[in-house]
Structure formats: C-alpha cells, structure tokens
Amino acid sequence: MGMARKITISVPDELYEKMKSWKSHLNFSRVFQHAVSGMIQKKEELTSRIRSEIDLSSIIARLRKEKIDYEFNITEWGRKDAVEWCKTANYRELQYALSWVPRQDPDRDAQLGDYFSHRFAEYKKRLTSTGQKAHDWLNVFSDKYIKGWKEGVESFWDEVKDKL
C-alpha cells in the first residue's frame, strides 16, 4: 500500500461528540477508509456492469442487423442467379425447375446438380474469404440460396407463362 495522505472531513456537531466518546475504541481513519473503499468498489462494479451491458446490447443489435442483411443477400443472390439461368433455360428445364423440390444436396440433383455445384463453388470462395468456416457455410448458405433461386424461377415464370 502507498503512502497515507491526510484529509479533512466535516461531521455534524452531534456526530463529533459521539465520535469523541468512542475515540479510544474505534480507529475512525480505518472505519472511514473501509467504508469509502467499499462504496467506491460497488460504484465501480455497477458502472462496469452497465457499460458491458450497453456495449453487449449494441453489439448484439448490430450483429442482428448484419445477420438479416447477410441472409437477405444470400436469398437475393439465389433470385438473381435464377433469373439469369431462366433466360437461357429451355422449356423442359423451366418445367423441371418449377416442379423441383430441393433435397439435402441440391448440387447432386440429376438435372440441376452441375449448375448448383458451379454456383456453390463460386460463392464458397467468396464466403470463406470472409472467414466463415467452410463446413458451416454450406448448410446455412444453400437453404437461403435455394429459397431465393426457387423464388427467382417462379417470378420469371409468372412474367412469361401468359405470353406462351
């Protein structure tokens, strides 16, 4: 412990008279140090807890927004890719895609597997460069992407079906 410093404190007359009668039994300097030290520690803990909760809640809010943006983008990538695919797909391929029910591994589908393998490989490079682990990537990504892709095919079909 460092050097002790003297300070002056003010007390009401009534307290001063009581302190005088207890002077031989109590070390008021130690009592004061103990009381002030405990109060400061409680205030610091509260302040620290408030700061960490504020920081944590703002971090969580930011991450929630980023998660929504990230998931929306994946779905949007699927939609955009589907529209591009539809532009060159033949009628039979369009009918297959419209009735297609995605399974666990869309990149192994008999008709669309090669297409999805190629698309997934490109996106996997893009996503793993952001630091996300490759094995976490495919489950989250493919569900969102395929959802968007199916929506894109359906939107494209809605635009052209009445004109055929």
N, C-alpha and C positions, 0 to 999 in steps of 0.2 A: 504494500500500500504506500502511496506517495506521502508527501509532507502534508500535515494537517494545517488547515487555514482557519483563522478565527473570523467569525461573522457575528453580527449583532442582530438579535431578533427582538421584536416587540411583543409583549404579552399584556393583557389587561391587569389592572391592579389586583383584582380578586385572585387571578391565577398566580400572580407573582407571590402573593402572601402564602398560598398553599405550597408553592414550589420551595419557598424558604424553609418551611417546616419539614419538608421531605429531602432537603439538600444532602443530608448525611446518609440517606438510604438509597437515593437514586442518582445515577450519573446522567444528568439531563443532556449532556453532549451526546452520549451514546444513544439515549432514547430518541433524540432528535434525528441523529444520523440513520438509525434503524427505520424510523417512521418515514422519513423523506426518501430513503433508498427504496423502501417497499412501494411507496406511491409512484415514484418515477418508473420502477420496473413494470408496474401494472399499466401505466400510461403507454410505455414503450411497446409492451406486448399488444395492447389494444390497437395502437397506431399501426404496428407491423401487420396485425391480422387484417385490419381494414384495408391497408394498402395491397396486401396479397390477394384479398378477395376482390377488390376493384380490378386489379391487374388481371386476375384469373378470369373474371366475368367478361372483361373487354376482350381478352384473348379468345375465349370461347365464342363470343359473339362474332368476332372476325373470322374464326375458323368455320363457324356455321355458314356464314355468307360465302366463304370461299368454297366450301363443300357443295353448296347449292349451285354456285357458278360452274364448278368443275363438273358436277353431274349433268347440269343442263348442257354444257358444251359437248360432252360425250354423246348425249342424245341428239344434239344438233348435228354433230359430225355424221352420225348414222343417217339422219334425214337427208343431208346434203349429198352424201355418197349414194344413197338410194336413188335420188332424182337423177344423178349423173349416170348411174347404172341403167335406169329405166330408159334413158334417151337412146341407148344402143341395144337394149334387150329386144329379142323378138317376142311375138305374141305368146308363144308357148312358154317362154321363160317368165314373162309377166304373169301368166296364169298360175304358174308354179309358185312364184314368189308371193302372190296374193293368198294362195291357199296354204302356204308353207307354215308349219307350226315349229318354231325353233326348239331344238333339243339342247342337251347339255353342251355339246361341242359343235356349234354351227360351222366351224371350219372343217368338219368332217362330213358335212352333208353331201349326198351324191351329186346334186345339181349345183349347189352354191358354195360348196366347200373350198374350191380353189380360189374363188373370188374373195371369200372371207379370210382365208389363210394369207392372201396377199395384203388385204387391208389391215388385218391384225398385226402383221409383221411390221408394216409402216408405223402404225400407231404405237406399237410396243417400243420401238426405238424412241419415238417422241416422248412417251411417258416415262420410260426408265431413265431417260436423261434428266428428268425432274427429281430423281432419287427414289421413286416408289419401287419397292421390291417387285421383281418380275413375277413371282408366284402369287403375290397379292393382286397383281394387275389384272389378270385375265378374267377372273370371276366378276369383279365389280365392273370392269370395262365392258365385257361382252354383253352382259344383261342390258346395260344402258344403251350401248351402241345398237344392239339388235332391236330394241324397242323403238329407237329413232329410225332405224332402217325400215322396219315394217311400216311405221307411220309415213315415211317418205314414199314408199311404194304405193301405199293406199291413197295418199294425196295426189300423186302423179296419175294413178288410175282414175280417180274421181274427175280429174281435169280432161282426160282423153276418152273415157268409155262412151259418152253420149255422141261423140263425133265419129265413131267407128261404124 
